[in-house]
């Protein structure tokens, strides 16, 4: 074949074989801003295993992205990874403290609130407002590290020392970010705490077997570990 500096001849050649679905990582859609998820659903990116709309921002989203990457490296298909993330998200708990309740409301993490600092909590698959109680956060961090993945994050500058110390209990992995969630919410600082199910290698393999044998949603094709598909049921993905 002659030289083809412009690439025109390559367009006339037989198309390359499509990459197997199992070889394509699941596309993760950021939890922020809230409108992004609605657009993703409208474009079909969050259905049929093509993508997964994260419901946890910040450190929660980072943890889920790492879990998705590990599962993909182990040969999981996109729909299997989506089912895994749904299961972990539904069983995780997360707290986000911000100097602006209004910013949390704009992000869809609170339904109401003024401009003073507030705490949003993810539990049982939903976001709600929680009391801003550093002592309660400290107890959660101390208990969480013993039975689950427990990580914290501080982003931006100026976070109150008492709140930072609350999520920084011994044994809790605490990360410091210049931008992070604070930049996404457009606030001076945020403090986050994530408590998620621990997934050792053996349990991950057993969970994949359950996912492989689970019935699939007739709409999006993702395996359902529960009675209803949390990706398609209206109102299920808060």
N, C-alpha and C positions, 0 to 999 in steps of 0.2 A: 504494500500500500504506500502511496506517495505521502510526502510530508503534509501535515494538516494543521498549520499554525492557527487557523481561525476556528477549528473545532467543528466545521460544517459537516465533514465526512462522518464524524462520530454520530451525528444526529440521524444519518441514514443507515447506520448499522443496526443489527437486531438488538432490541432493548435488553438490558441486563436482567437476570433473574431477580424478582423481587426478594427482598430480605425476609426470611421466615419471621412470622409473627413472634415466635419465642425469642428471637434474637433482638427484637426492638424493645428497648426499655419503655416502661409505662411513662407517659407524659404526665408530669405533675403540674397542677395549676395552682398558683399561689392563693392562699386564703385571703390576702389583702390586695387591692381594695375589695370590698364586698361586691361591687358591681362587676368585677372581673369574673366571678363565678357565674353570675347570671348570664353574662355574654358567652361564657364557655358552654353552658348548657344550651343556649340558643343556637350556637354554631355546631353542636353535636360533638364537641371535643371531650365532654365528660361522660359520654355514653359508649356502649359497645366495646368497653375495654380500651378505647383509644386514649383516654386520659383519666386522671383522678383529681377531683377538686378537693384540695386539702381544706380541712376545717380548722386546723390549728396553725396559727402564724408563729413567727419567731422561733424559739428553741424547739417548740413542738413540731413545726414544719421541718426543721433541720433533722430532728430525730427520725421522723417518718421518711424523709428523703434518703437518709442513710440506710434505713431498714429496707426500703424499696430497692436501693442499689445492691445491697447484700443478697436479697432474694433473687434479683435478676442474675447475679453472678452464679447463683446456685442452679440456674436453669428454669426458674419459675416463668410462666407465661404472664402476659400483661393482665389478663382477667384474674389470674390467681393472685398477683400482687395487689390488685385493686381490692379483692376480697380480704386479703391480709390487712391492708391499711384500714379498711372499714372496721374490721374487728378490733384492731389496736386502738384506733381513735375512739370507738365507743366505750372502751374500757379504761381509757386514760383520764387523768384529771390534770387541769392546768390552771394556774392563777397568773393574771397580768395586772400589775399595779402601775398606774399612770398618773401624772400630775393633773390630767384633764379628763374628767368623765365625758366631756363632750367629744373628745377624740375617740374614746372607746365606743361611744354611741355611733359616731360617723362610720366607724369600721364594722359596725354590725355586731359588736361584742356586748353591748348593753342596749336595752330598750329605752331607758330613760336615764336622766342624770344631768346635773348642772355642769359648771366649769371647774369645780374643785376636784382634787385627786380622788381616785376611786379604784376599786378592785373588781375585775371581771373574772368569773370562774367558769371553767369548762368541766361539766360533770354529767354523766348519763347521756352523753351525746348532745348537750345543749349548753349555750352560753347564758349566764345570768349574772346579776350583780351580787357581790359578796361583801360582807363587812371588811373594812380595811383594818385588820387586826394582826400586827406583827407577831404577837405571841402565838396566835393560832397557826400562822404560817410556819413558825419555828417548830411547832409540834408536828405539823404535817411533814416537814422536811426530815425531822428526826426519825419519825416512824416510817416514812417512805423508803429511805435508803436501806432499811433492813429487809424489805420484801419485794422491792421492785426497782426499776430504773428511776432514779431521782436526780434531776439536773436543774440547775438554775442559770439565769443569765441576767446581766446588768448591761444596759445599753445607754448611750448618751452620757451626759454629765450632770452631776448634782443630785443623784438619787439619795434619799435620806439614809443615813448610816444605819438606823434602827431596822429599816426594811431590808437592806442588803444583808445585815447580820442574821436576820430571821431566816433567809433562804440559804445561808451559807453554813449550815450545820456541818459538823465533822462527817466526812464520808460523802457529802454531796458535791458533785462536780459543778463548779461555778465558773462560768465564762464571762469575760468582759469584752464588750464590743463598742467601738467608737460610734457606729451608726446603728445597725441592727434594727430592732423593732421600733426604737424611738424615732429613727429616721422615717420608717414606713408610716408611723402614726403622726409624724410631724409634731413631736413633743420633745421636751428637753431630755427626758429620761424615761426608762421603763425598767421594772424589775419583774422577772418571770420565774415561775417554778413549775416544773413538769414532773408528774408521777405517772409512769407508764408500765404496762406489764413487761416483766422480764421474759425474754425468749431465748433460752439456751438452745444450742444446736439440736439436741434431741427433740425438744418440744416443737421446734420449728419444722422438723421433718414430719412429726406426727400431725401438726396443724395442716401441713400441705396435703397430707393424705385425706384429712377431713374435707378440705376445700375441694380436692379433686373429685370426691364422691358426693359433694353437696349438689342439690338441684340448682339449676341456673335460671336467672331471671329471664322471662320470656321477652322482655323489652330490651335490656342492655346486655344480656348474656353473661353477667358476672355471677359467680357462685354465691349462693345465699346461705350463710350460716344460721340465720334466724328465719322467722316465718315470713317476713317481708323484706323486700329489697330497699335498703336505706339510701340507695342512689336514685331510685325512681319514684318511690312513694312520696306524694306531695307533703311537704312539711317535715319530712324525715331528716333532711340535711339542713339543720339550722345553722 
